[in-house]
Structures are given as C-alpha cells and as structure tokens.
Amino acid sequence: MVDNLAHDERVDIWTLGVLMYELLVGTPPFEAADTPSTYDRIRSVDLRCPPHVSIKARDLLDRILRKDPVHRLPLELILKHPWITTNVITP
C-alpha cells in the first residue's frame, strides 16, 4: 500500500501483524526518524523485535509480516499457531 500497488484481502493479515506488534511492543513496527525512512523499513520488512517479545510471538509476526502476500500465513493457520493457542482463550 505504501507504493500504491494493487492489493487484496491479504493486506488485512499484514494489518493484523502490525496491530499485534503494536500491542506487544507499544510502538509501530517500522517507525523511523522520518516518513521516507519508515517507508524504506516497510518495503524491506525491517522488523526488529525487542527481547521481551517471546519466540512464539516473533515467529507468528514473521509469518504474518511477509512482503509477498502469497507467503503470509492465512487466518485459518494464524488461529492454530502456538502463540495463539497458548495465549488466547476461545469460547
């Protein structure tokens, strides 16, 4: 979306990853000193997780925040990921 390219519903998976990161870390995942630098970090998927983010959470973020939408984990598999099944209570 940064480059105004066509996108589909898989952009929502990316957004889910961004929100997950923000909830875990407290800041946006690709934030930089200025807008062009932020866009560069988004384009290169320069994801930096602080040490307090668990290995399972990092793994899920890595599988969601993929540059190529084809390689992003689909929602059905996100719900089965160990970080979700360990930390989310379902009805």
DOBA-665838 format. One line per field, with one value per residue: chain; x, z, y of N, C-alpha, C in turn. Coordinates in steps of 0.001 Angstrom, whole numbers. Each point is the difference from the previous one (the first is absolute). Layout:
N
kette	A  ... .
nxx	X  ... .
nzz	Z  ... .
nyy	Y  ... .
caxx	X  ... .
cazz	Z  ... .
cayy	Y  ... .
cxx	X  ... .
czz	Z  ... .
cyy	Y  ... .
END
This chain:
91
kette	A  A  A  A  A  A  A  A  A  A  A  A  A  A  A  A  A  A  A  A  A  A  A  A  A  A  A  A  A  A  A  A  A  A  A  A  A  A  A  A  A  A  A  A  A  A  A  A  A  A  A  A  A  A  A  A  A  A  A  A  A  A  A  A  A  A  A  A  A  A  A  A  A  A  A  A  A  A  A  A  A  A  A  A  A  A  A  A  A  A  A .
nxx	820  1183  117  -1193  477  -488  -1068  -16  -864  1057  -329  -1172  609  529  -1192  -452  1016  -314  -1289  287  866  -893  -858  896  299  -1136  621  -147  -152  -365  -380  277  1147  -240  -940  933  601  -1151  -240  1266  -253  -1114  559  947  -1161  506  -321  -79  72  -474  961  -872  68  -914  674  -1044  -6  1317  -152  -1035  644  1027  -922  -368  1096  -513  1042  192  -1160  494  1050  -993  90  -829  -1126  -377  1190  -318  -1262  770  549  1124  400  -852  270  1172  -253  -775  -935  -424  -1171 .
nzz	0  565  -929  591  336  -927  744  815  379  -619  -436  238  -536  -942  -131  17  -809  -681  101  -321  -895  -408  99  -607  -870  -463  -1088  -1061  -737  -837  1126  -670  -141  -1229  -711  -755  1166  486  -1121  124  1300  -396  -996  916  606  376  440  1051  546  1023  894  494  -1316  354  5  673  733  110  232  775  597  46  390  767  473  -1010  -705  -379  -317  -1072  607  146  1285  -511  117  -785  -546  -87  -148  -766  -146  439  -499  -992  -268  265  -702  -876  792  -520  -427 .
nyy	-1191  -91  -920  13  -1184  -773  -200  -1044  -930  -481  1210  -581  -1034  775  598  -1234  -258  1089  -294  -1253  454  891  -1011  -756  945  495  -413  779  -1089  930  567  1115  626  -447  579  593  182  440  660  386  198  595  665  142  251  1157  -1206  801  -1197  700  -164  875  121  -887  -1125  -486  1113  -50  -1293  269  985  -830  -852  1019  568  -630  380  -1234  565  -590  518  864  -258  -889  666  -988  235  1282  -371  -765  1196  -577  1161  -196  -1270  541  1091  -595  481  -1126  462 .
caxx	-820  916  328  -1258  -172  -1245  42  -1249  -331  1172  543  -551  909  1121  -481  -77  1367  393  -720  560  1283  -251  -518  1072  1185  -393  356  -159  1144  951  193  1369  135  -777  -906  691  692  -1045  -406  1090  -66  -1173  306  984  -492  1060  -704  908  -758  774  214  -1132  -977  317  387  -1229  -590  868  -247  -1279  196  789  -844  -1061  568  796  -158  -843  -1244  -196  725  -520  -803  -1436  -679  -290  1226  332  -780  578  1402  233  -116  -1434  -636  510  -303  -1346  -1080  -1121  -1243 .
cazz	0  29  -1386  -754  -867  231  1143  234  1422  775  668  1357  791  309  1009  1239  510  488  1262  989  409  794  1308  755  170  369  -1081  -1324  -298  -996  235  -107  304  -942  -835  -1012  657  403  -1220  -354  920  -386  -1277  202  1144  1004  1263  1143  1214  1231  655  799  -868  38  -1249  -712  -545  -1116  -1111  -612  -693  -1205  -974  -419  -642  -1170  -1094  -1035  621  -237  1033  1337  609  -87  1286  551  634  1100  1158  490  356  1429  825  165  777  1369  661  -267  490  -939  628 .
cayy	1191  1134  337  84  -1160  -732  -912  -716  -170  -415  1177  -40  -840  904  937  -769  -91  1328  215  -919  570  1203  -398  -651  847  1356  919  -615  -867  495  1425  503  1423  805  -792  -814  -1118  -945  -707  -923  -1142  -790  -669  -1072  -775  93  -214  -150  -303  92  -1301  -497  -672  -1431  -660  -372  1228  414  -912  362  1276  -268  -703  914  1184  -393  965  -603  -453  -1433  -737  315  -1052  307  123  -1325  -504  911  -451  -1257  218  -238  1210  249  -1071  83  1272  505  -856  5  -485 .
cxx	864  298  -1225  -169  -1336  176  -1363  -198  1193  707  -527  856  1212  -400  -126  1381  491  -667  533  1320  -225  -520  1084  1125  -346  367  -254  1258  1052  302  1479  -27  -835  -824  719  729  -988  -456  1067  -32  -1192  316  954  -403  1113  -639  1008  -835  897  64  -1206  -1079  408  355  -1241  -671  815  -245  -1302  118  755  -850  -1132  566  994  -273  -942  -1268  -266  633  -448  -868  -1481  -642  -258  1223  488  -708  543  1457  176  -109  -1465  -615  454  -546  -1414  -1020  -1161  -1239  -261 .
czz	0  -1415  -907  -1014  314  1184  146  1503  844  652  1440  916  414  1131  1359  636  569  1347  1113  535  905  1390  868  377  427  -1025  -1340  -394  -932  162  -43  251  -918  -895  -1078  604  474  -1208  -448  883  -321  -1256  172  1130  1050  1385  1109  1264  1222  703  770  -844  -112  -1379  -813  -621  -1184  -1226  -711  -757  -1307  -1087  -535  -815  -1087  -1121  -1081  654  -155  1118  1421  494  -119  1390  650  731  1113  1261  607  432  1517  877  266  908  1455  746  -176  490  -976  686  -314 .
cyy	1256  482  78  -1127  -674  -951  -665  -166  -435  1180  58  -869  832  951  -679  -128  1317  275  -894  553  1216  -342  -631  956  1424  1056  -689  -773  590  1483  365  1511  895  -926  -803  -1207  -1055  -813  -993  -1240  -888  -801  -1176  -946  -115  -45  -270  -196  159  -1357  -536  -686  -1467  -553  -368  1225  495  -871  359  1317  -200  -653  880  1163  -398  991  -529  -551  -1493  -826  330  -1152  363  -27  -1355  -566  920  -480  -1292  155  -177  1251  317  -1059  13  1212  523  -1014  119  -557  -1456 .
END
